[in-house]
Amino acid sequence: MESQSVNDIAAAGRRARFGTLPERVRYEDLVEEKVAAPRDPTRDAFHVEGAWSTFSCLAVDLGL
């Protein structure tokens, strides 16, 4: 009989801790909206002096 009361106490403890699910989180609380910055055309423009830094070639990497 004592093991049943221990089981009841353990079950009551589990129900107290895990018995209910947490409250639902609304979709509005999960999503954050930010205003996008407009595209900068000078950022995407070709830059002659800086073009070598984006050039990928093994010979250039080895300094040949």
TORRO-344542 format. One record per residue (C-alpha): x negated, y, z negated. Coordinates in steps of 0.02 Angstrom, whole numbers, plus 50000, padded with zeros to 5 digits. Layout:
XYZ...
END
This chain:
500005000050000498555011549964497885010050142499565015950208499515031650102497725035050159498315032950339499765044850305498595057850232497415056050381498865057350503499525072850415497795080650425497675076950612499405084150642498965099750545497385102150647497875095650819499755093850810500225108550920499545114951082498855132651088499985146351152500065148351340498965161751415499855172751540499145174251716498995193051695497825190251548496695178751651496465190051802495465206051808495665217451958494315229552010494305242152150493065237252285491745249852334491805255252517490465248152633488915258752654488415258852839486625264552799486395249052692486785237452837485795247452965484185240553039482635247452955481085245853066479775247952930480635235952812481065222752943479435213252916479965208652739481455198752802480485190052940480275171752895478875162552983477615149952918476175158253011476605175052933476795167152760475065159252776474305175452839473805168453009
END
